């Protein structure tokens, strides 16, 4: 398909808006991409080829879906807004390898949809320009569902992308960085100006690439407790690790015992949570866990 006919141009987008009397719903995070080069860069960073199965979240009018249809083997796109279904039927009419699922991604049984639409063993990647109001819930669902996908490449708010990919001792590093990096290797691969969207969002955007790990980078005795401890460690960023931990786990472990447990693994309680690596959080969680009420053994 020639670029002049692509969906992702200001003129084509305006033409579709007019034809269908479509009005953007801010509440659904509807900021559509109107720049083909940006889309091609996303496809490139996602590592899509003609064998790849692609899952898209929020196709909108089909700007990204079209590029996925051209470059991948098959696309399944989840769109919550019923009004977009007839529009997508027209804009993507030329492509036989696209299926639209009119469903809220947070409610969807993605595993089942994958079984229904892709061949067993096919490499599947998730690619999306996400609705920013639910970026974190969507990504956490995708990761916690442990879907058999190899990577996730998403346009999201710049600041959130930086938090997800952040390393220790930076302002952006926090519990979200640990949660995402427990499941993936995270990299910010592009920063995108507001001008490539219609309407333009109020925030800057980046593309985050998440390569899913085959197994977590650390061995954790109890995942729920690990994430609880990480949250607690960042609860008040200016406080020391010791103070944050005492606040959350004083009912489980006496203060002196806590100090001893930290010393035993060479973690200084006067450090701040933001200086700990995921490996240090893992050994801290494994060290504390046998002494908590959550451990029934
Ligand atoms: N992919 C299109 C593009 O790049 O031009 C549109 C992206 S727009 C930022 C986000 C899209 O997600 C909108 O089409 C919106 O209706 C859809 N959406 C919002 N919430 C959703 C949800 N919970 N499940 C599925 N789609 C959703």
Boltz pocket constraint, residues with backbone or C-beta under 6 A from the ligand:
constraints:
  - pocket:
      binder: B
      contacts: [[A, 28], [A, 29], [A, 30], [A, 31], [A, 32], [A, 33], [A, 34], [A, 57], [A, 58], [A, 59], [A, 60], [A, 61], [A, 62], [A, 63], [A, 64], [A, 65], [A, 78], [A, 79], [A, 80], [A, 81], [A, 103], [A, 104], [A, 105], [A, 106], [A, 128], [A, 129], [A, 130], [A, 131], [A, 132], [A, 134]]
      max_distance: 6.0
